Structure formats: structure tokens, C-alpha cells
Amino acid sequence: MEESNFGQFMKSLRERQRMSMRDAEKESGVSNAYISQIEKGDRPPPRPDILKKLARAYKVTVRELLMRAGYFDDPEVTATEEERIEAAFQYILSDPDYKLGTRIRGESLGIEAKRGIVIVYETLTGKKLLTPII
């Protein structure tokens, strides 16, 4: 997605909630200057952790923002298996409705452990993050 389109999308979400940039800052913890830069297309889409904060404030799913920001653009075509697992794992870490507890951080986990967490997440939520490549 083109960055200015992402910014326009974010602006429309904020306006739909009838929020000023200061309101959005207060709700999300993301500075209004940064939000403004995103909306104007002066910055690329934010990292997943920032999108998680904005999703909560704008009352949309983190997945929707991640998809709009380009984090899930045809991952099965453009990414290796390891990159797909890592992207799915990062999505899980940023899902506000899914609590992993305090011990899982991700830095020290191997790819097979992350794959296992993704499989458990998919089983518990019914969401499909890893599409099998045929």
C-alpha cells in the first residue's frame, strides 16, 4: 500500500471516532506529531507495536492495521517459511485480545517454538495465520 493511502486510511479512522489528534495521543500513547506525520504520508506505516496502540484507540483490529500497513501482503508468495512464522508470531504478540503471559518475549525463542505458539493461537482463536503452501 502506498504510504499516503495508509495515512489517509488512518486519518479516516481517527475522524470516524470523532477524535482530535490530541485525543488520539491521549488514548493511544502515540504522540500527536507522529500521528500527524503518518496521516500526511511523511512517515512510513509504523511498527506493529505502535499499530497495536493505535488499533485500540481507533477501535479496529490490529490485524486490519497490519494488513493495511503492508505487513501481510501475500506473505506466502514473498516470504520464506521462517519469515512467515516470524510475521505470524509478531501478529500474535500485538493482538490485544490474546494474552501470552509475562514469560514469552520472543527474542530467545527458536523458530519451532514460535511455530508451536502460532499453531496454538490458530487453534484457540480459529484465525488462520499460516497458509500452507501447496
N, C-alpha and C positions, 0 to 999 in steps of 0.2 A: 504494500500500500504506500502511496506517496505520502510523505510526511505532512504536507499541508492538509491533505484529506483526513489524516488521523487527527490533526489539530482541530479541524472543523468538526469532526465527529465528537471530540472531547468537549468542545465548546457547546455543541448542541445538547450533550448530556447534562452539562452543568446548568445550562439555561432551562432545560426541561425540569430540573429540580428547583428552579427559581432561586438559584444561588449566585451571589456575587463571588468574585474571586477570593475576597476575604473570607466569606462564608465557607468556600471550598477549602481554603487553607485551614480554617478552624476545625472543620470536620475531618480532614484527611491528614493534617500534619505536614502537608507539602506546601512550600512557600508559594504565595500568590504570584511572585515574579516568575518562578519556574513554570507554574500553570499557564501563565500568560505566554511564555516563550513556546510552550508546547502547542497552545491553541493557535498561535501565529505561524507555526511551522518553522520557527527559528531553531528548534531543537528536534532531534530525532525522537521517536517514541521512547518513553522511559523504560528502565529495567523492570522486571517482574515485581520486585518488592515495592516499587513506587506505584505500579499499576494496581497492586493489591490494596494499597491505601486509598487510591482514587476510586476504585470499584466500590468500596464500602461507602464512601461519601456520596457517590453518584447513584448508588443503589442498582448496580448492574453486576453481572458475574465477572469474576476475574478472568475466566476463560474467554468471555466476549472481548475484553480489553486486550488480552494476549493475542487473540486471533486478529483483531483489528490492527494491532501493533506489528503484526507480521511474524510473531513467534511460532505460529503453526502453519505457515504457508507450505503446503504439500510436503511435510517432513519425510514421508515415506519415499518420495522421489529424490529429494535433495540432500538428505542426511544419512549418515551411517547408522547402523543399529545402535551403537553406543551413544551417538548424538541424540537419537530419538528417545532412548531411555532417559538420558540426562534431561532433555526438554520436558518429558512427562513427569520426571521426578521434581523438577523445578515448579511445574504447574501445581503438583500436589502440595509442595511447601507453601505456595502462595494461595491455596484455596482456604478462604476464611471459615468455611463450613466443615472442614476436615481437620481434626486436631491430632497431631502426631505425638504429642507429649513433649517433654523437655529434653529427652536424651538424643533424639535424632537431629543432627545438624547437616549432614550431607557431605562434609569435607572429607571425612575419613572412611566413608562407605565405598565399597567396591561396586562395580557396575552390576554384578549379580545380586548384591543386596538391594541395590536401587530397583532392579528389575522386579525382585520379590515384593518390594513395597508398592510398586506400581500395580502389580497383579492383585495384591490385597485391596488396594484402593479401588481398582476396577470392579472387583467382586463386591465390595461393600457398598459402593455408590451406584453401580450399574453404568458408569461412564466408561467409554472405551477410548483410551489414550494411545495405545499401541495397536495400530492396524497391522495385521500380518501381511507381509509382502509375499505375493504369490508368484 
